[in-house]
Amino acid sequence: DNMRVAVAKFVGPHQKEPTRALLQLRGHYSFSHRFCNAYRGNEKGHVERSVEYIRRKAFGLKDRFVDTSEAELWLSSVLEKLNRAKQTGTGKSASEMFAEEKAVFGKLPFSELVCCEQIQLRVDKYATISYRTNRYSVPDHLVGRFVDVNILSHQLEIYFENKKVASHKRSFQKHHWIVNIEHYLSTFKQKPGALPDSL
């Protein structure tokens, strides 16, 4: 389809250029990709039909739960039952066929693939970097320097000269300050009176 995380740009009437992130994922796990056209469900094989099938089998009879954990347990039990059922075409269950497939799988990569957005930001006079209106602290000796930031779904990891210097839980608020007081120890040594009135 045309999702932005996969398609960088169109290079012809039906051709699309993959994003760098998709190429990294493809290289790491050794698979090939095939782009589909928008609003062409017939090009997507059994993917969308499978989702509808599971939704109907799992939540067609029961759709009210106390919390998410109960819904997840219910879904797991339904999937386990479906995967044990013998299929008419092969006489085997999905679990049995998956076990056969696993025997010929390629080896998993040695290293972990980190899925993140990577940007470079400048540290301001408050020893923070600004990302989407929120400020995240870094060690105060980095004021004025550029740092590399890995933005994960719920975490920001900050590097200077390939060394991790800070890690913060990502905030989805607006104009929020996320501060680690240890980043300002050298400042407080020089100006101890600044601590009582500091953020």
Summary of the structure (lengths in Angstrom):
residues: 199
radius of gyration: 24.6
end to end distance: 46.1
largest distance: 78.0
contacts: 421
relative contact order: 0.07
helix: 35%
strand: 22%
